[in-house]
Amino acid sequence: MKTIQLGQSDLHVTPICLGTMTFGEQVNESDSHDILARSLAGGVNFIDTAEMYSVPAKAETFGATETIIGNWFAKNPGAREKLVVATKVAGPSRGMPWVREGKGMAPADIVASCEGSLRRLQTDVIDLYQIHWPERHVPAFGTMYYDPAKETSQTPIHEQLDALAGLVKAGKVRTIGLSNETPYGVHEFVRLAEQHGLPRVATVQNPYCLVNRTWENGLDETCHRLNVSLLAYSPLAFGLLTGKYDVSGTTGPDAPKGARISSYESVRKQRWGRPESLEAARRYNALARANGLTPTQLALAFCYTKWQVASTIIGVTSVAQLEEDLNAWGTTLSPEVLKAIDAIRQELRDPAL
């Protein structure tokens, strides 16, 4: 795998990124370390985490994922230097007072969160530090529409950038990024950075997969023209695009035992748990099988080969799953399959937005 430059930064990463939010909840520390080792041995130089992980988010597991990664670094001298490490500062609490009290994300919160991540990761610098979700109100996590009446922003974007700039100046962060963002947010962060000589965002980490291609409804042009790279998360749509739910026909309590979504009551009520999302996923999974591919191969090849995507974040619960995802690299999709994919989207749109 050739490395990809992220935005205008000096970070060069593999087009596959290991997501780690399963570490500490679905995956114990020993197995997490095996996954990290195999990922690195498989040529992946990029890992992504967040202060609020593992998930489902709980007070008792807050920061657990970063701690597991930090312990692996401590046990494996030299591994840290081989990896580009991304983590995230949580946005406004969203019902998680253990992250921080109140509704905002003040500059002091950003600094304190960064210091906590550095300690847990047992590192001196975070390569890519991202705002996990906007401080302001945006339609995200299954919310379809922007509603001005719900605006609760307390910290202007300029002040957020100033705080991030301080971390960069102090050598604690190399590059900054965003997540779950909108075209307005990307433009405003870039505009203010260029106007005031502040760090420029290099990336946006947003959902992108067969059942959620909303990135292509404007954000793709925004980020292409501003040279901001997409880190695509949930390429397998929380497991919908692996085919594991095709037989059960449900993402609810009767879903297959051990399936990730079975443990996420809130998720089942959001985008990935919608019946329409499962219906669309089953159509794409059938298309894969009809063309001699597994559903996972089709879904990952779609992301791996799209010009819009700089790096695709894969989340796994075992080394076997990791191997399957890595082996999908190099899979090509014929023009006929791509045309069929677009035909399904034309009919069903983006049910998991």
C-alpha positions as CSV (number, residue, x, y, z in Angstrom):
1,M,0.0,0.0,0.0
2,K,1.3,3.4,-1.0
3,T,0.9,6.1,1.6
4,I,-1.4,9.1,1.1
5,Q,-0.6,12.7,2.2
6,L,-3.3,14.0,4.5
7,G,-4.5,17.4,3.3
8,Q,-1.6,19.9,3.3
9,S,0.0,18.3,6.3
10,D,3.3,16.4,6.5
11,L,1.4,13.2,7.6
12,H,1.6,10.3,5.1
13,V,-0.7,7.4,6.0
14,T,-1.7,4.0,4.5
15,P,-5.1,4.0,2.8
16,I,-6.3,1.6,5.5
17,C,-6.5,2.8,9.1
18,L,-7.1,0.6,12.1
19,G,-10.1,1.9,14.1
20,T,-9.9,0.9,17.8
21,M,-13.2,1.7,19.4
22,T,-13.9,-2.0,20.1
23,F,-10.8,-2.2,22.4
24,G,-11.8,-2.4,26.0
25,E,-15.4,-3.4,25.5
26,Q,-15.8,-6.1,22.8
27,V,-12.1,-6.9,22.7
28,N,-9.9,-7.5,25.8
29,E,-6.5,-6.0,26.2
30,S,-4.5,-9.1,25.1
31,D,-6.6,-9.6,21.9
32,S,-6.4,-5.8,21.2
33,H,-2.6,-6.1,21.4
34,D,-2.6,-9.0,18.9
35,I,-4.7,-7.0,16.5
36,L,-2.4,-4.0,16.8
37,A,0.6,-6.2,16.2
38,R,-0.9,-7.9,13.2
39,S,-2.1,-4.6,11.7
40,L,1.4,-3.2,11.9
41,A,2.9,-6.3,10.4
42,G,0.3,-6.1,7.6
43,G,1.6,-2.8,6.6
44,V,-0.9,-0.4,8.2
45,N,0.8,2.6,9.7
46,F,-2.3,4.5,10.8
47,I,-4.5,3.9,13.9
48,D,-7.4,6.0,15.1
49,T,-8.9,6.2,18.6
50,A,-10.7,8.8,20.9
51,E,-10.8,9.9,24.5
52,M,-14.4,8.7,24.9
53,Y,-13.7,5.1,23.7
54,S,-14.4,2.3,24.3
55,V,-18.0,2.2,23.1
56,P,-20.8,2.0,24.0
57,A,-19.6,4.9,26.0
58,K,-19.7,4.4,29.8
59,A,-18.0,6.1,32.7
60,E,-16.1,3.0,33.7
61,T,-14.6,2.5,30.3
62,F,-13.9,6.1,29.4
63,G,-10.3,6.3,28.1
64,A,-9.9,2.5,28.1
65,T,-9.0,2.2,24.5
66,E,-6.3,4.8,24.7
67,T,-4.9,3.1,27.8
68,I,-4.8,-0.3,26.0
69,I,-2.9,1.3,23.1
70,G,-0.5,3.1,25.4
71,N,0.2,-0.2,27.2
72,W,1.0,-1.8,23.9
73,F,3.4,1.0,23.0
74,A,5.1,0.5,26.4
75,K,5.5,-3.2,25.7
76,N,6.7,-2.8,22.2
77,P,9.6,-0.3,22.0
78,G,9.8,1.3,18.5
79,A,6.2,0.6,17.6
80,R,5.1,4.1,18.3
81,E,7.6,5.6,15.9
82,K,6.2,3.4,13.1
83,L,2.6,4.6,13.4
84,V,0.6,7.7,12.7
85,V,-1.6,8.0,15.8
86,A,-5.0,9.9,15.6
87,T,-7.2,10.5,18.5
88,K,-10.1,12.9,19.3
89,V,-11.4,15.4,21.8
90,A,-15.0,14.8,22.5
91,G,-17.4,17.5,21.6
92,P,-20.1,18.8,23.9
93,S,-21.1,16.1,26.4
94,R,-24.1,14.6,24.7
95,G,-25.2,13.0,28.0
96,M,-21.7,11.9,29.1
97,P,-20.9,13.9,32.2
98,W,-17.8,11.7,32.8
99,V,-16.3,13.3,29.7
100,R,-17.0,16.8,30.9
101,E,-19.7,18.7,32.7
102,G,-21.8,21.3,30.8
103,K,-22.8,21.6,27.2
104,G,-19.7,23.3,25.7
105,M,-16.2,22.5,24.6
106,A,-14.1,25.4,25.9
107,P,-10.4,26.0,25.0
108,A,-9.5,24.7,28.5
109,D,-11.5,21.5,27.8
110,I,-9.6,20.9,24.6
111,V,-6.2,21.3,26.4
112,A,-7.2,19.1,29.3
113,S,-8.5,16.4,27.0
114,C,-5.3,16.4,25.0
115,E,-3.2,16.1,28.1
116,G,-5.4,13.1,29.2
117,S,-4.9,11.4,25.8
118,L,-1.2,11.9,25.9
119,R,-1.0,10.3,29.3
120,R,-3.1,7.3,28.4
121,L,-1.4,6.8,25.1
122,Q,2.0,7.1,26.8
123,T,3.3,9.3,24.0
124,D,4.7,12.8,23.8
125,V,2.8,13.9,20.7
126,I,-0.5,13.1,18.9
127,D,0.0,13.0,15.2
128,L,-3.6,13.9,14.3
129,Y,-5.9,15.5,16.9
130,Q,-9.5,15.7,15.8
131,I,-12.7,17.3,17.2
132,H,-14.9,14.3,17.5
133,W,-18.1,16.2,16.8
134,P,-18.8,19.9,16.4
135,E,-19.2,22.1,19.4
136,R,-22.2,23.7,17.6
137,H,-25.5,22.0,16.7
138,V,-25.3,20.0,13.5
139,P,-27.4,17.3,12.0
140,A,-25.4,14.2,12.8
141,F,-25.7,10.7,14.3
142,G,-29.0,10.0,12.6
143,T,-30.4,13.5,12.8
144,M,-31.5,14.6,9.3
145,Y,-32.1,18.4,9.5
146,Y,-30.3,21.4,10.9
147,D,-32.5,23.3,13.4
148,P,-31.4,26.8,14.4
149,A,-33.6,26.5,17.5
150,K,-31.3,23.8,18.9
151,E,-28.2,26.0,18.7
152,T,-26.3,25.9,22.0
153,S,-22.8,26.9,20.9
154,Q,-20.7,28.5,23.5
155,T,-17.2,28.5,22.0
156,P,-16.6,30.2,18.6
157,I,-14.6,28.2,16.0
158,H,-11.8,30.8,16.2
159,E,-11.4,30.1,19.9
160,Q,-11.3,26.4,19.3
161,L,-8.6,26.9,16.6
162,D,-6.6,29.1,19.0
163,A,-6.6,26.3,21.6
164,L,-5.5,23.7,19.0
165,A,-2.8,26.1,17.8
166,G,-1.5,26.3,21.3
167,L,-1.2,22.5,21.4
168,V,0.6,22.5,18.0
169,K,3.0,25.2,19.2
170,A,3.8,23.3,22.3
171,G,4.7,20.2,20.3
172,K,1.9,18.1,21.7
173,V,-0.1,17.9,18.4
174,R,1.3,17.7,14.9
175,T,-1.8,18.1,12.8
176,I,-5.5,18.8,13.4
177,G,-8.7,17.4,12.0
178,L,-12.5,17.3,12.3
179,S,-15.1,14.6,12.5
180,N,-18.8,14.4,11.8
181,E,-18.6,17.8,10.1
182,T,-20.6,19.8,7.6
183,P,-19.5,21.8,4.5
184,Y,-20.0,25.0,6.6
185,G,-17.8,23.7,9.4
186,V,-15.0,22.7,7.0
187,H,-15.1,26.0,5.2
188,E,-15.1,28.0,8.4
189,F,-12.2,26.2,10.0
190,V,-10.1,26.6,6.9
191,R,-11.1,30.3,6.4
192,L,-10.3,31.3,9.9
193,A,-7.0,29.3,9.9
194,E,-5.9,31.1,6.7
195,Q,-7.1,34.5,7.9
196,H,-5.4,34.3,11.3
197,G,-2.3,32.2,10.6
198,L,-3.6,29.2,12.6
199,P,-3.2,25.5,12.0
200,R,-5.2,24.2,9.0
201,V,-7.4,21.2,9.3
202,A,-6.0,18.3,7.3
203,T,-8.8,15.8,7.5
204,V,-12.5,15.2,8.2
205,Q,-13.6,11.8,9.6
206,N,-17.2,11.2,8.5
207,P,-19.3,8.1,7.8
208,Y,-19.0,6.9,4.2
209,C,-20.2,3.5,3.0
210,L,-22.7,2.0,0.5
211,V,-25.7,2.8,2.7
212,N,-24.5,6.3,3.6
213,R,-22.9,8.3,0.7
214,T,-24.0,11.7,2.0
215,W,-20.4,12.8,1.7
216,E,-21.0,13.0,-2.0
217,N,-23.8,15.6,-1.5
218,G,-21.5,18.5,-1.3
219,L,-18.7,17.7,1.2
220,D,-16.8,15.9,-1.5
221,E,-16.5,19.1,-3.5
222,T,-15.8,21.2,-0.4
223,C,-12.9,19.0,0.7
224,H,-11.5,18.5,-2.8
225,R,-11.3,22.2,-3.5
226,L,-9.9,23.0,0.0
227,N,-7.5,20.0,0.0
228,V,-8.9,18.4,3.1
229,S,-8.8,14.6,3.2
230,L,-11.7,12.2,4.0
231,L,-11.1,9.5,6.6
232,A,-14.1,7.2,6.0
233,Y,-15.6,5.6,9.1
234,S,-18.1,2.7,9.3
235,P,-17.3,1.4,5.8
236,L,-19.2,-1.8,6.8
237,A,-22.1,0.1,8.2
238,F,-21.8,-1.2,11.7
239,G,-21.7,-4.8,10.3
240,L,-24.8,-4.4,8.0
241,L,-22.5,-4.7,5.0
242,T,-20.9,-8.0,6.1
243,G,-24.1,-9.9,5.6
244,K,-24.3,-11.1,9.2
245,Y,-27.8,-9.7,9.5
246,D,-29.1,-10.9,6.2
247,V,-30.6,-14.1,7.6
248,S,-32.0,-12.8,10.9
249,G,-33.5,-9.8,9.1
250,T,-33.2,-7.6,12.2
251,T,-30.7,-5.4,13.9
252,G,-32.7,-5.5,17.1
253,P,-32.5,-7.8,20.2
254,D,-32.9,-10.9,17.9
255,A,-29.8,-10.1,15.9
256,P,-27.1,-12.7,15.8
257,K,-25.4,-13.4,19.1
258,G,-22.3,-11.4,19.6
259,A,-23.1,-8.9,16.8
260,R,-21.8,-5.5,17.7
261,I,-25.1,-3.7,17.2
262,S,-26.8,-6.0,19.7
263,S,-24.9,-4.2,22.5
264,Y,-25.8,-0.7,21.2
265,E,-29.4,0.2,22.1
266,S,-28.8,3.8,21.1
267,V,-27.4,2.8,17.8
268,R,-30.3,0.6,17.0
269,K,-32.5,3.7,17.3
270,Q,-30.2,5.7,15.0
271,R,-29.0,5.4,11.4
272,W,-27.5,1.8,11.4
273,G,-30.5,0.3,13.1
274,R,-33.2,1.5,10.7
275,P,-35.1,-1.2,8.8
276,E,-34.4,0.8,5.7
277,S,-30.7,0.6,6.3
278,L,-30.8,-3.2,6.6
279,E,-33.0,-3.4,3.5
280,A,-30.5,-1.5,1.5
281,A,-27.6,-3.4,2.9
282,R,-29.2,-6.7,2.0
283,R,-29.5,-5.5,-1.6
284,Y,-25.8,-4.6,-1.8
285,N,-24.9,-7.9,-0.1
286,A,-26.9,-9.8,-2.7
287,L,-25.1,-7.8,-5.5
288,A,-21.8,-8.9,-4.0
289,R,-22.6,-12.5,-4.0
290,A,-24.1,-12.4,-7.5
291,N,-20.7,-11.2,-8.7
292,G,-18.5,-13.7,-6.9
293,L,-17.6,-11.4,-4.0
294,T,-18.3,-11.4,-0.3
295,P,-20.4,-8.5,1.1
296,T,-17.3,-7.4,3.0
297,Q,-15.2,-7.3,-0.2
298,L,-17.7,-5.3,-2.1
299,A,-18.2,-2.8,0.7
300,L,-14.5,-2.3,1.4
301,A,-13.5,-2.3,-2.2
302,F,-16.1,0.5,-2.8
303,C,-14.3,2.7,-0.2
304,Y,-10.8,1.6,-0.9
305,T,-11.1,2.6,-4.6
306,K,-13.1,5.8,-4.4
307,W,-11.2,9.0,-5.2
308,Q,-13.0,10.8,-2.4
309,V,-11.4,8.6,0.3
310,A,-7.9,9.1,1.6
311,S,-8.0,6.4,4.2
312,T,-10.7,3.9,5.3
313,I,-11.1,3.2,9.0
314,I,-11.7,-0.5,9.7
315,G,-13.0,-1.7,13.1
316,V,-12.5,-5.3,14.0
317,T,-13.0,-7.6,17.0
318,S,-10.5,-10.3,16.0
319,V,-7.4,-11.0,14.0
320,A,-9.5,-13.0,11.6
321,Q,-11.7,-10.0,10.8
322,L,-8.6,-7.9,10.4
323,E,-7.2,-10.4,7.9
324,E,-10.4,-10.4,5.9
325,D,-10.4,-6.6,5.7
326,L,-6.8,-6.4,4.7
327,N,-7.2,-9.1,2.1
328,A,-10.0,-7.0,0.5
329,W,-7.3,-4.5,-0.5
330,G,-6.7,-4.8,-4.2
331,T,-10.2,-6.0,-5.0
332,T,-11.5,-4.1,-8.1
333,L,-15.1,-3.5,-9.0
334,S,-16.1,-3.8,-12.6
335,P,-17.9,-0.9,-14.4
336,E,-21.0,-3.1,-14.4
337,V,-20.9,-3.6,-10.6
338,L,-20.3,0.1,-10.0
339,K,-23.3,0.9,-12.2
340,A,-25.4,-1.5,-10.3
341,I,-24.3,0.1,-7.0
342,D,-25.4,3.5,-8.3
343,A,-28.7,2.1,-9.4
344,I,-29.5,0.8,-5.9
345,R,-28.5,4.2,-4.5
346,Q,-30.7,6.0,-7.0
347,E,-33.6,3.9,-5.7
348,L,-32.9,3.7,-2.0
349,R,-30.7,6.8,-1.5
350,D,-28.8,7.0,1.8
351,P,-31.0,5.3,4.5
352,A,-28.2,5.4,7.1
353,L,-27.5,9.1,7.0
